[in-house]
Amino acid sequence: MAQAEVPYAAVPRSSTEGRVRFSDEQHGSDADVEDNELFEHPEALEVADNDTLYYGMTLGARRARKGRGFWVTVVSLVVVSVVGIFWLYFDGINWLQRSKKRNVILMISDGFGPASETMARNFVQQTRGLPVGFQSVLDEILVGASRTRSSDSLVTDSAAGATAFSCRMKSYNGAIGVDARRAPCGTVLEAAKLQRNMATGLVATSRITHATPGAFAAHVVHRDMEDLIAEYEVGNYSLGPVVDLLFGGGRCHFEPSTRANHSCRMDARDLLGEARGRGFRTLLSRKDFDALDAHSAALPLLGTFAPSHMDYEIDRDPHEQPSLAEMAEKALGILTAATKSANAGFFLMVEGSRIDMAAHTNDPAAHVREIIAYWDAIAVARAYVDAHPDTVLISVSDHETGGFSVAKQLGPEYPEYLWNPFALEPVKHSIEYISAQLLGPAVGDSAERYRLVRDTVFPEWLGIANATHEEILDVAQESDSVRLRQRLSTITSDRAQLGWATHGHSAVDVNLYAYGKDAHLLRGNHENTDIGDFIVQTLGLDLDQVSTLIKNDRVVQNTPAVKQEWLGRHDLDAPEHHPHMH
């Protein structure tokens, strides 16, 4: 009976059936068996017989087929090479350039500690009836923590904290883009512009001259020198304009002191006019912002949408001021369009500035709304990263503010384990707004103030229907802004069972979040300077070179700096901060 043919791979290795047996010399040899050797080597005939059996052709036929295959390979390589050369010439160079693009989005949640993230998550989950396992857009990208100390204190301020990110070095509290010896230090933003020709941007809900944005674009020995910070931001130093886009508040530091109702400068310089002279387009209103086409807007841009800080999210009129998310989204669109045909991307810093200020005032309702507004901006940035995989998003805080805790029971009795998110839900205005109304000139005598507190402040603005007569009287009779804000904070925080340890900052580590290209490199616990190191390595920057270029630039303001009072002691329009505004 004829032996059935079986596939070669089906023959067991231990079987001799159908296997070709080589001598020791032939085993492992890469050389082909020549035709004229077949008859001299019987074992080679066995090879030929097996080839015919299992491949359906003689050895000679296989050799002819192999020759044809060789020429097919040669011709294919020539065709691919020619096509590749034409592609490289016409489009490939652009593709290679685009593949080198890197975008960095650094988002800074000023004063935002781990407990604040917990509180905001609980608030949203409870008040919106979401599942217990709800995660915020930040929870999903948590990678580690950042340590926050400055060079001269275990508790940093925002100036030193931002300088650690921008210059990747520790400096003293109050330092804006200067080292511990008060010498200018090159920033990642300046190096990105000078060395990589990247587009650059700063977005904040504070004055754009405030500590965090200032530390990326200016070099002054103290954060209160905001007039000089403004001069840096419009390019009035040795490097010229290096910030292509600025969105935020703080218009008063760009207007001359001669405009008494608008300026907080201590001199008569018109920086808005100087900015226009350097090619900036200036935006002064929500209408200007909405009219800006992200796909065609020319850089540079200077948008100041409030005289001082922009309004808290809880107070913001959407017809008057854009939100942080709206500013971030438009900035991303503008910077993307500006770098579309370039081989360099952009660096953008976005700050949720007023998270910190609400915590300074110990205002839990304003604090949680600022965090949610920051989440909205994070969602915009994450969507951008998803569409642009050459981008990395970093989110980090400069420090924690308020010594905030999601608990507040210090009485003699054993505490209950609870906190009440629903106490914050009906609050309609910030403590800052309420105190400004109560202490403003529009309120008449004490009787009128009492009625305002009883009929409006508690039931409408704070959402409290069960206020006691003592609470109403305490608020109505208080004339000092610090004590008034503290009373309002206690009223809301007690009902929510939220605690505060300070009106300042704390030394606690803050959460570190990252998403996109190389985000995994930020896993773990880091010094705040490591964030700057990561950006430098990602973009291939040399900050020392920039420091050399700016070493002789002015770091002290010519006019007296307006010393900022503790945040709780002045309103946005307080005369001690705006000496020329009436």
Buried (B, 14 or more C-beta within 10 A) or exposed (E): EEEEEEEEEEBEEEEEEBBBEBEEEBEEEEEEBEEEEBEEBEEBBBBBEBBBEBEEEEBEEBEEEEEEEEEEEEEEEEEEEEEEEEEEEEEEEEEEEBEEBBBBBBBBBBBBBBBBBBBBBBBBBBEEEEEEEBEBBBBEBBBBBBBBBBBBEEBBBBBBBBBBBBBBBBBBBBBBBBBBEBBBBBBBBBBBBBBBEBBBBBBBBBBBBBBBBBBBBBBBBBBBBBBBBBBBBBBBBEBEBBBBBBBBBBBBBBBBBEBEEBBBBBBEBBBBEBBBEEEBBBBBBBEBBEEBEBEEBEBBBBBBBBBBBBBBBBBBEEEEBBBBBBBBBBBBBBBBBBBEEBBBBBBBBBBBBBBBBBBBBBBBBBBBBBBBBBBBBBBBBBEBBEEBEBBBBBBBBBBBBBBBBBBBBEEEEEEEEEBEBEBBBBBEBBBBBBBBBBBEEEBEEEEEBBBBBBEBBBBEBBBBEEBEEEBBEBBBEBEEBBEBBBBBBBBBBBBBBBBBEBBBBBBBBBBBBBBBBEBEBBEEEBBBBBBBBBBBEBBEBEBEEBBEBBEEBBBEBEEEBBEBEEBBBBBBEBEEBBBBBE
